[in-house]
Every structure is written in C-alpha cells, then in structure tokens.
Amino acid sequence: MTRTPFLPALLRAVFARTALLCLALLAGGCAPDDAASGLRAFHEKDYATATAIWRKLAEENDSTSQLYLGRMYELGEGVRSDMSKAALWYLKAAERGNPYAQGNLAVLYAYGRGVEADFVRSYAWSTNAANGYPKWAEDLRVAALTNRDIVGAKMSAPELIAAQKLAESLQTAISNRR
C-alpha cells in the first residue's frame, strides 16, 4: 500500500519524546556495558560508546538496546540517519515484546518510513503496543490507539480482519518466546 495516513504532529511528538525517557526510568543501577550504561554515555554525547554498548547488547537480543539503536538511526543521533536500519532494530525489539519499539514500528509502517507503507502491520503493531505499555505510560497507550484508529479508518473490512488476526498472531509468537 502506498497510502499515507494523517497522524497529528502531537502523536508523532509523543512517540519521539518519550521512548528514551520511559526506558531511562526503567533502567536504574546497572552493571557496566548494560543498556543503562549506554544511556548514560548517550546523554553525555559519547555516541561512539553508546552505540558500541547497545550494538553488542542488541546483537545478544536485548530489546532495550535494540530500541535505543532504532531511535539513534531514526533521529540520526550519533549515527547517520537510516530509516531502514531504524525499522530493522525496532522490528527486532518489537518481536521480543518491547511495546515502545512496537509503537515506533507501527508509525514507520503507517508512513512507509524505512519500510513499505503497510496499514495492516501498522494496525497490528499499534494494537500490541497499546496492550503492552505499563499503566504509567497512558499517553503512549493513547497514541498507539490513535494511530491504530487512524490507519484502521483507511482500511477495508478484509484488511481490518487481517490486521486483527496479525496482531493476535504476533502476540502469540511473542508470548511463546518468553
């Protein structure tokens, strides 16, 4: 699909400004070379260290580090902006059940940024993100549901059914990995 939904600037801003912040709150006292160490290096603008730490952990399937790398590639912070790489890292984290990555990936699918625009996948990942956010991240849950509803309004009935089935299938696969 090549259709692009209208996402309010506020919705995009919520995803952009909160992903790193939310994970930072989750990452208290940690050992060297963990995701939080990478976050500290990132905030000190030591992007080479942050990238090295997160890449090592991401390759070991740490979904937080995969999310952080995705954000770096999406925003071009410390690395050259590359939406395809951002989508790849978000997908890896999303498949491990990271709701922040699921929400970010859903937006990429909605706009066709780094991936081919796909409302069915956007709807499915938005649904799973909304269901996975912690209670204190209500603004992100609402943003994910808003994205889901916007793309859903542009879909046919068969596409909606396919999207709902895909959301269930993705969630089952994630649950089976745990």
C-alpha positions as CSV (number, residue, x, y, z in Angstrom):
1,M,0.0,0.0,0.0
2,T,1.2,3.5,-0.7
3,R,-1.5,5.4,1.1
4,T,-0.2,7.6,3.9
5,P,-2.4,8.3,6.9
6,F,-2.6,11.7,8.6
7,L,-1.0,11.5,12.1
8,P,-1.3,14.6,14.1
9,A,2.1,16.2,15.0
10,L,1.3,15.7,18.7
11,L,1.0,12.0,18.2
12,R,4.4,11.8,16.4
13,A,5.9,14.0,19.1
14,V,4.7,11.8,21.9
15,F,6.4,8.8,20.3
16,A,9.6,10.8,19.6
17,R,10.0,12.4,23.0
18,T,9.1,9.6,25.3
19,A,10.7,6.4,24.1
20,L,14.1,7.1,25.6
21,L,12.7,8.8,28.6
22,C,10.4,5.9,29.5
23,L,13.2,3.4,29.2
24,A,15.6,5.6,31.2
25,L,13.1,5.4,34.1
26,L,13.2,1.6,33.9
27,A,16.9,1.3,33.8
28,G,18.1,2.0,37.4
29,G,21.5,0.9,38.9
30,C,23.1,-1.3,36.3
31,A,26.4,-3.0,35.6
32,P,28.9,-1.7,33.1
33,D,28.1,-2.4,29.4
34,D,24.4,-2.7,30.0
35,A,21.6,-0.7,28.4
36,A,21.7,2.0,31.1
37,S,25.4,2.4,30.7
38,G,24.8,3.1,27.0
39,L,22.1,5.6,28.0
40,R,24.5,7.4,30.3
41,A,27.1,7.6,27.5
42,F,24.3,8.8,25.1
43,H,23.3,11.6,27.4
44,E,26.9,12.6,27.8
45,K,27.0,12.8,23.9
46,D,29.5,10.0,23.8
47,Y,27.7,8.4,20.9
48,A,30.5,6.0,20.0
49,T,30.4,4.4,23.4
50,A,26.6,4.3,23.5
51,T,26.5,2.8,20.0
52,A,29.1,0.2,20.9
53,I,27.4,-0.9,24.1
54,W,23.9,-1.0,22.6
55,R,25.1,-2.8,19.4
56,K,26.8,-5.5,21.5
57,L,23.7,-6.0,23.7
58,A,21.3,-5.7,20.7
59,E,23.1,-8.5,18.9
60,E,22.6,-10.6,22.1
61,N,18.8,-9.9,21.7
62,D,18.5,-7.2,24.4
63,S,15.3,-5.4,23.3
64,T,16.0,-2.2,25.2
65,S,19.3,-1.8,23.3
66,Q,17.6,-2.7,20.1
67,L,15.1,0.0,20.7
68,Y,17.8,2.6,21.5
69,L,19.7,1.7,18.3
70,G,16.5,2.1,16.4
71,R,16.0,5.6,17.9
72,M,19.5,6.6,17.1
73,Y,19.1,5.6,13.4
74,E,15.7,7.2,13.2
75,L,16.8,10.5,14.6
76,G,20.4,10.5,13.3
77,E,21.9,10.9,16.7
78,G,25.4,9.6,16.8
79,V,24.9,7.7,13.6
80,R,23.9,8.6,10.1
81,S,20.1,8.7,9.9
82,D,18.9,5.5,8.2
83,M,15.3,4.7,8.4
84,S,15.8,1.1,7.1
85,K,18.2,0.4,10.0
86,A,15.8,2.0,12.4
87,A,13.0,-0.2,11.2
88,L,15.2,-3.3,11.5
89,W,16.2,-2.6,15.1
90,Y,12.6,-1.7,16.0
91,L,11.3,-4.9,14.5
92,K,13.8,-7.0,16.4
93,A,12.8,-5.3,19.7
94,A,9.1,-5.4,18.8
95,E,9.3,-9.2,18.1
96,R,10.8,-9.6,21.6
97,G,7.7,-7.8,23.1
98,N,9.0,-4.3,23.6
99,P,5.9,-2.1,23.4
100,Y,8.0,1.1,22.8
101,A,9.5,-0.5,19.7
102,Q,6.1,-1.8,18.6
103,G,4.7,1.7,18.8
104,N,7.6,3.2,16.9
105,L,7.5,0.5,14.3
106,A,3.7,1.0,13.8
107,V,4.3,4.7,13.0
108,L,7.0,3.7,10.4
109,Y,4.6,1.3,8.8
110,A,1.9,4.0,8.7
111,Y,4.1,6.4,6.9
112,G,6.3,4.0,4.9
113,R,9.5,5.3,6.5
114,G,12.2,2.7,6.2
115,V,9.7,0.1,5.3
116,E,6.9,-0.2,2.7
117,A,3.8,1.5,3.9
118,D,1.5,-1.2,5.3
119,F,-1.6,-0.3,7.3
120,V,-2.3,-3.9,8.3
121,R,1.1,-4.1,10.0
122,S,0.8,-0.6,11.4
123,Y,-2.6,-1.5,12.9
124,A,-1.3,-4.8,14.3
125,W,1.8,-3.3,16.0
126,S,-0.2,-0.4,17.3
127,T,-2.6,-2.8,18.9
128,N,0.1,-4.8,20.6
129,A,2.0,-1.6,21.7
130,A,-1.2,-0.3,23.3
131,N,-1.7,-3.5,25.2
132,G,1.9,-3.7,26.3
133,Y,2.6,-0.3,27.8
134,P,2.8,-0.1,31.6
135,K,0.0,1.7,33.4
136,W,2.1,4.9,33.9
137,A,2.6,5.3,30.1
138,E,-1.0,6.1,29.4
139,D,-0.1,8.9,26.9
140,L,1.8,6.3,24.8
141,R,-1.1,3.8,25.0
142,V,-3.5,6.5,23.8
143,A,-1.0,7.5,21.0
144,A,-0.8,3.9,19.9
145,L,-4.6,3.5,19.9
146,T,-4.9,6.8,18.0
147,N,-2.5,5.5,15.3
148,R,-4.4,2.3,15.2
149,D,-7.7,4.0,14.7
150,I,-6.4,6.4,12.1
151,V,-5.0,3.6,9.9
152,G,-8.0,1.4,10.6
153,A,-10.3,4.1,9.2
154,K,-8.4,3.9,5.9
155,M,-8.6,0.1,5.7
156,S,-11.2,-2.1,4.1
157,A,-13.2,-4.7,6.2
158,P,-11.0,-7.6,5.0
159,E,-7.8,-5.6,5.8
160,L,-9.1,-4.9,9.3
161,I,-9.8,-8.6,9.9
162,A,-6.3,-9.4,8.6
163,A,-4.8,-6.8,10.9
164,Q,-6.6,-8.1,13.9
165,K,-5.5,-11.7,13.1
166,L,-1.9,-10.5,12.6
167,A,-2.0,-8.7,16.0
168,E,-3.1,-11.9,17.7
169,S,-0.5,-14.0,15.8
170,L,2.3,-11.6,16.6
171,Q,1.3,-11.5,20.3
172,T,1.2,-15.3,20.4
173,A,4.6,-15.6,18.9
174,I,6.0,-13.1,21.4
175,S,4.4,-15.0,24.3
176,N,5.8,-18.2,23.1
177,R,9.3,-16.7,23.1
178,R,9.1,-15.8,26.8
